[in-house]
Amino acid sequence: MPELPEVQFVAQSLSQLVLNQKIKEVKVFYPKIINNSDTFVKTLINQKINQIKTYGKYLVFYLDQCVMVVHLRMEGRFAVFNTPQTAYTKHDHLVICLANGTELVYRDSRKFGRLWLMDFNYLTQDPFTRLAKEPWKINVNDFHQRIAKLNKNIKDVLLDQSIIAGIGNIYASEILYEAGIHPSKPARLLSLTDCENIIHYSRHILKEAVKAGGSTVDSFESIVGVSGNYQSQLKVYMKQNTPCPKCGNLIVKYQLSGRGTYYCLGCQKRKVIGITGGIASGKSSFSQILSEKGYYVIDADQIVKELYLEPKHLTYVNQLLNLDVNNQDKGLITQAIFTNSSLRQKLNQYLHPLVFAKIEKLINTSDKYFIIVQMPLLFETSYDQKVDLKVVIDTDLNNQLNRLMMRKNTNIKLAIEQINSQMSSEDKKLRADIVISNNETLKDLEKHAYDFIKKYL
């Protein structure tokens, strides 16, 4: 869909070709694109095109007695012919014949565009009353206050024409890239400085795009045969798997609210939270509560289980541990690695890179801003260096032993070996940003989780 720069350039292009010309005839081939088509033709006859303006994504033709409003939608465009045409294409739906012989043809392969007539007070009427100000007229403080309580992601906010007018999918990605803000970040978390950057780059990018005639990334033409050039200046849009021009990290594409969205892995980071703790400490229960509240949780243990489902990985594990187990029997694997540190190290050297790669892929392609990574060996694997907040779920030794003894194929000896095979609880707490106690009931743990959400998410 043409955005503000493309629509402004359409207005500029048409202004050079059809201004001050009187309308002599109007041909309508597809009435459904015109509101009030019965009076549309009669009203246009003998009116002069005095000026062409824009508001957001709307074209406004100022005539003698009214305005003609055009919304191009997905594929709408105008063709201008210096002489009357003898034939038209199947996508030509409206022809405005001017006194000097010029024909202004509205062409739309999707038939989504719309045209209608309004009086000169159109700004006080729908759809314009539902539009916010354009970026160069919007007040930063007003913008910040408007979005301060919105939980929707900032990219969707920029696409909401009732909050800021004229920005579409292409320029939202570009603006957020320049502002260093991840597209999935909830609007309520943006600071006043973030909002200042967004408005600053909105103004700068849109003005530069207007100068370049807009962006032709699919099929946009300001008028038929005239394409935009700003696509050569795009930094992230449709640049997936290429290096960021600022930091060298990859540009990634993912789906956000059904739209292809682009961002830099280095310049526009998400908030990644690592959840860890000793074995049977309750970290899975805590993560499950977050998941039930709608937060995206990546479970490292679950990824390992999925790897075991792949024959090549299970074959390697069996060979390494001299076992013959299937993917449903992990008890023997657990016993083998917790009683032999050398084998455990070899298995970890094989599995951990695979797990990390899967986690990174899930993070990069998720539509969530907050990512919860539940990982038992967060500190032991040094993955804590990749998270923004380190949370340790802590419980006392008796609770650990009791919970482990309730598990299949676990006796007191194996339970103690499993606990001792990991970093001590005290060491984990020293490295943590947040320590959450789980020595009470599940209901108490839920309360801790809700308090955590309120304070950090």
C-alpha positions in Angstrom: 0.0 0.0 0.0 1.4 3.4 -0.9 2.4 5.3 2.3 2.7 9.0 2.9 5.8 9.6 0.7 4.3 7.7 -2.2 1.0 9.6 -2.0 2.7 12.9 -1.7 4.8 12.2 -4.8 1.6 11.1 -6.6 0.2 14.5 -5.7 3.3 16.3 -6.9 3.4 14.3 -10.2 -0.2 14.9 -11.0 0.0 18.6 -10.1 2.5 19.1 -12.9 0.1 17.5 -15.4 -3.5 18.3 -14.7 -3.8 21.5 -12.6 -6.1 24.3 -13.8 -7.8 22.0 -16.3 -11.6 21.8 -16.5 -13.3 18.4 -16.4 -15.4 17.8 -19.5 -16.4 14.2 -19.3 -16.2 11.3 -16.7 -16.4 7.6 -17.7 -17.0 5.1 -14.9 -16.3 1.4 -15.8 -16.4 0.0 -12.3 -18.9 1.9 -10.1 -18.1 0.0 -6.9 -14.9 2.0 -6.4 -16.9 5.2 -6.1 -19.0 6.3 -3.2 -22.3 7.9 -4.4 -21.5 7.0 -8.0 -24.9 8.2 -9.2 -24.0 11.9 -8.4 -20.3 11.5 -8.8 -20.2 12.0 -12.5 -22.7 14.8 -12.6 -21.0 16.8 -9.9 -17.5 16.6 -11.5 -18.5 17.9 -14.9 -17.3 21.5 -15.6 -15.3 21.7 -12.4 -11.6 22.7 -12.5 -8.8 20.9 -10.7 -7.3 23.7 -8.7 -5.0 22.0 -6.3 -3.9 18.5 -5.2 -3.0 17.9 -1.6 -2.6 14.9 0.7 -3.4 14.0 4.3 -1.7 10.8 5.5 -2.4 8.2 2.8 -5.2 10.2 1.2 -5.1 12.2 -2.0 -7.4 15.3 -2.0 -8.2 17.0 -5.3 -9.5 20.6 -4.7 -12.2 21.4 -7.3 -14.4 24.5 -7.7 -17.2 23.3 -5.5 -15.9 20.3 -3.5 -13.0 18.0 -3.1 -12.4 14.6 -4.6 -10.8 12.2 -2.1 -8.8 9.2 -3.3 -7.5 6.3 -1.3 -5.2 4.2 -3.5 -5.2 1.2 -1.1 -3.0 -1.7 -2.4 -2.6 -1.2 -6.2 -4.4 2.0 -7.1 -2.5 4.4 -9.5 -3.2 7.1 -12.1 -2.2 7.1 -15.7 -2.1 10.4 -17.6 -2.5 10.5 -21.4 -2.0 13.6 -23.5 -4.6 12.6 -26.1 -7.9 10.7 -25.8 -7.6 6.9 -25.7 -9.4 4.6 -28.1 -9.1 1.6 -25.8 -8.6 1.0 -22.1 -7.2 -2.0 -20.1 -9.4 -4.2 -17.9 -7.9 -2.5 -14.8 -8.9 1.0 -15.9 -12.0 1.8 -13.8 -12.4 5.6 -14.1 -11.5 8.1 -16.8 -11.6 11.9 -16.2 -11.4 13.7 -19.6 -10.0 17.3 -19.3 -10.7 20.3 -21.6 -7.2 20.2 -23.1 -7.6 16.6 -24.3 -5.7 15.1 -21.4 -7.2 12.0 -19.8 -6.6 11.1 -16.2 -7.2 7.4 -15.8 -7.6 5.6 -12.4 -6.2 2.1 -12.7 -6.4 -0.6 -10.0 -5.8 -4.3 -10.5 -7.1 -5.2 -7.1 -10.1 -2.9 -7.1 -9.5 -2.0 -3.5 -9.1 1.8 -4.0 -11.9 4.2 -3.3 -12.9 7.7 -4.5 -15.6 10.0 -3.2 -16.7 13.6 -3.1 -16.8 15.8 0.1 -17.3 19.4 0.9 -14.4 21.7 1.8 -14.9 21.0 5.5 -13.8 17.4 4.9 -11.3 17.5 7.8 -14.2 17.6 10.2 -15.8 14.5 8.7 -15.0 10.8 8.5 -12.6 9.3 7.6 -10.4 12.3 8.4 -11.7 12.8 12.0 -10.3 9.3 12.7 -6.9 10.3 11.5 -4.1 11.6 13.8 -1.7 14.3 12.8 1.2 13.6 10.4 4.7 13.2 11.9 5.8 16.8 11.2 2.7 18.2 13.1 2.6 15.7 16.0 3.8 16.8 19.4 6.3 14.4 21.0 4.9 14.8 24.5 1.4 14.1 23.3 2.5 11.1 21.4 4.3 9.7 24.5 1.3 10.2 26.7 -1.0 8.7 24.1 1.0 5.4 23.9 2.1 5.3 27.6 -0.7 2.8 28.5 -0.8 0.8 25.3 0.3 -2.8 25.5 0.3 -3.2 21.7 3.7 -3.4 20.0 5.3 -0.2 18.8 5.2 -1.2 15.1 1.5 -1.7 15.2 1.2 1.7 17.0 3.1 3.4 14.1 0.7 1.7 11.6 -2.4 2.9 13.5 -3.5 6.0 11.6 -5.5 7.2 14.6 -2.2 7.7 16.5 0.1 8.9 13.8 -0.9 9.4 10.2 0.9 8.3 7.0 3.2 5.5 8.1 2.9 2.0 6.7 4.8 -1.2 6.8 7.9 -0.1 4.9 8.6 3.1 6.8 7.7 1.7 10.2 10.5 -0.9 9.9 12.9 1.8 8.8 12.0 4.3 11.5 12.3 1.8 14.3 15.7 0.6 12.9 17.1 4.1 13.0 15.6 4.7 16.5 17.2 1.4 17.7 13.8 0.0 19.0 12.7 -3.5 18.5 9.3 -3.6 16.5 7.8 -6.0 19.1 8.5 -3.8 22.1 5.3 -2.8 23.9 4.5 0.8 23.4 4.0 1.3 27.2 7.7 0.7 27.8 9.0 3.5 25.5 10.6 6.4 27.2 10.2 10.0 26.1 13.6 9.8 24.5 12.4 6.8 22.5 9.4 8.8 21.3 11.6 11.8 20.4 13.7 9.5 18.3 10.7 7.9 16.6 9.2 11.3 15.7 12.6 12.7 14.6 13.3 9.7 12.2 9.7 9.6 11.0 10.1 13.2 9.8 13.5 12.7 8.3 12.9 9.4 6.6 9.5 10.4 5.1 10.9 13.7 3.8 13.8 11.9 2.2 11.4 9.4 0.7 9.2 12.1 -0.8 12.3 13.6 -2.4 13.2 10.3 -4.0 9.7 9.7 -5.2 8.8 7.0 -2.7 9.8 3.4 -2.6 9.0 1.0 -5.4 9.5 -2.4 -3.7 6.5 -4.2 -5.3 4.7 -2.4 -8.0 4.2 1.2 -6.9 4.3 3.9 -9.5 3.5 7.5 -8.6 1.8 7.6 -12.0 2.0 4.8 -14.6 5.6 4.6 -15.8 7.1 6.6 -13.0 8.7 4.6 -10.2 10.2 5.7 -6.9 13.9 5.5 -6.0 13.9 5.5 -2.1 14.1 1.7 -2.1 17.9 2.1 -2.7 18.2 3.9 0.6 16.2 1.3 2.7 18.3 -0.1 5.5 16.3 -3.1 6.7 13.1 -3.5 4.7 13.5 -6.6 2.4 17.2 -6.8 3.5 16.9 -10.1 5.5 20.1 -12.2 5.8 22.3 -9.2 4.9 24.6 -7.4 7.3 23.4 -4.3 9.1 25.1 -1.2 7.7 25.7 0.0 11.3 26.9 -3.0 13.3 27.4 -5.8 10.9 24.8 -8.2 12.6 22.3 -9.8 10.4 19.0 -8.2 9.3 16.2 -10.6 10.2 12.6 -11.0 8.9 9.7 -12.2 11.0 5.9 -12.0 11.1 4.4 -9.5 13.4 0.6 -9.0 13.3 0.5 -10.8 10.0 3.0 -8.4 8.3 6.6 -9.1 7.2 8.8 -7.1 9.7 12.5 -6.4 9.5 15.0 -5.6 12.3 18.7 -5.8 13.1 19.8 -8.4 15.6 22.4 -6.1 17.1 20.8 -2.6 17.0 17.2 -3.6 17.9 17.5 -6.1 20.7 14.6 -7.9 22.5 14.5 -8.4 26.3 15.7 -11.9 27.0 15.2 -13.3 30.5 17.0 -16.4 31.7 15.3 -18.6 34.3 17.4 -21.2 36.1 17.9 -22.9 39.4 19.0 -26.1 40.9 17.4 -29.4 39.8 13.9 -29.7 41.2 14.0 -26.1 42.4 10.7 -25.2 40.7 12.0 -23.3 37.7 9.7 -25.2 35.3 6.7 -24.4 37.5 7.7 -20.7 37.5 8.2 -20.7 33.7 4.9 -22.4 33.2 3.1 -19.7 35.2 4.7 -17.1 32.9 3.7 -19.1 29.9 0.1 -19.3 31.1 0.1 -15.5 31.4 1.0 -15.2 27.7 4.8 -14.8 27.8 6.9 -16.8 25.4 9.0 -19.4 27.1 11.7 -21.4 25.4 12.5 -24.6 27.4 16.1 -25.8 26.8 15.2 -29.2 28.3 12.3 -29.6 25.8 14.7 -28.7 22.9 17.0 -31.6 24.1 14.1 -34.0 24.2 13.2 -32.9 20.6 16.8 -33.5 19.5 16.6 -37.1 20.9 13.6 -37.6 18.6 15.9 -37.2 15.6 17.6 -40.6 14.9 21.0 -39.2 14.1 21.3 -37.5 17.5 19.9 -40.4 19.5 22.3 -42.8 17.6 25.2 -40.5 18.6 24.1 -40.5 22.3 23.8 -44.3 22.4 27.2 -44.7 20.9 28.8 -42.2 23.2 27.2 -43.6 26.4 27.4 -47.2 25.2 23.6 -47.6 25.6 20.7 -48.9 23.6 17.8 -46.7 24.5 14.9 -45.3 22.5 13.6 -41.7 22.6 11.0 -42.7 25.3 13.5 -43.9 27.8 15.7 -41.1 29.2 16.2 -42.6 32.6 19.3 -44.6 31.5 20.8 -41.6 29.9 20.2 -39.5 33.1 21.9 -42.2 35.2 24.9 -42.5 32.8 25.7 -38.8 32.6 25.1 -37.9 36.3 27.4 -40.7 37.5 30.2 -40.0 34.9 31.4 -36.4 34.6 33.6 -37.2 31.6 30.7 -38.6 29.6 28.5 -35.7 30.7 31.0 -33.2 29.4 31.3 -35.0 26.1 27.5 -35.1 25.7 27.2 -31.5 26.6 29.8 -30.5 24.0 27.7 -32.2 21.4 24.2 -31.1 22.5 24.8 -27.5 23.7 25.7 -25.9 20.4 22.6 -27.5 18.9 20.4 -26.3 21.7 21.9 -22.7 21.5 21.3 -22.6 17.7 17.7 -23.6 18.2 17.2 -21.1 20.9 18.6 -18.3 18.8 16.4 -19.2 15.9 13.3 -19.2 18.1 14.3 -15.9 19.6 15.0 -14.2 16.3 11.8 -15.3 14.6 9.4 -14.8 17.5 6.9 -12.0 17.4 7.4 -11.4 21.2 9.5 -8.7 22.8 10.0 -10.5 26.1 11.6 -13.9 25.6 11.9 -16.3 28.6 14.7 -18.9 28.3 14.4 -21.6 30.9 17.8 -23.3 31.1 19.1 -25.5 34.0 22.7 -24.9 33.0 22.4 -21.1 32.4 25.6 -20.3 34.2 27.5 -23.5 33.6 27.2 -23.0 29.8 27.9 -19.2 30.0 24.6 -18.6 28.3 23.9 -16.1 31.0 26.1 -13.7 29.0 23.3 -13.7 26.3 20.4 -12.7 28.6 19.4 -9.4 29.9 18.0 -10.5 33.3 19.2 -13.6 35.2 16.5 -15.1 37.5 17.3 -18.0 39.9 14.5 -20.0 41.4 15.9 -21.3 44.8 14.7 -23.9 47.2 16.3 -25.8 50.1 18.0 -29.2 49.9 15.2 -31.1 51.6 12.7 -29.8 49.0 15.0 -30.8 46.2 15.5 -34.3 47.5 11.8 -34.9 48.2 10.8 -33.7 44.7 13.5 -35.8 43.0 12.5 -38.9 45.0 9.0 -38.6 43.5 10.4 -38.9 40.0 10.7 -42.1 38.1 14.0 -44.0 38.3 15.4 -41.8 41.1 16.7 -43.0 44.4 18.4 -41.0 47.2 21.9 -41.8 45.9 21.1 -40.7 42.3 19.2 -37.6 43.6 22.3 -36.4 45.5 24.5 -37.1 42.5 22.2 -35.1 40.3 22.2 -32.1 42.7 26.0 -32.2 43.2 26.6 -32.4 39.4 25.4 -28.9 39.0 26.7 -25.5 40.2 25.8 -25.0 43.8 22.7 -23.1 44.8 24.8 -20.4 46.6 27.0 -19.8 43.5 23.9 -19.4 41.3 22.4 -16.9 43.7 25.6 -14.9 43.7 25.4 -14.6 39.9 21.7 -13.9 39.7 20.0 -10.5 39.2 16.9 -11.8 40.9 16.4 -14.7 43.4 12.9 -16.1 43.9 12.3 -18.4 46.8 10.3 -21.6 46.2 10.2 -23.1 49.7 6.5 -22.8 50.1 3.4 -23.7 48.1 2.6 -23.5 44.4 0.2 -20.7 45.2 3.0 -18.7 46.9 5.2 -19.3 43.8 2.3 -18.0 41.6 2.3 -14.8 43.7 6.1 -14.4 43.2 5.5 -14.8 39.5 2.8 -12.2 39.4 5.0 -9.8 41.3 7.8 -10.5 38.9 5.6 -9.8 35.9 4.3 -6.5 37.4 7.8 -5.3 38.2 9.9 -6.5 35.2 7.5 -7.3 32.3 
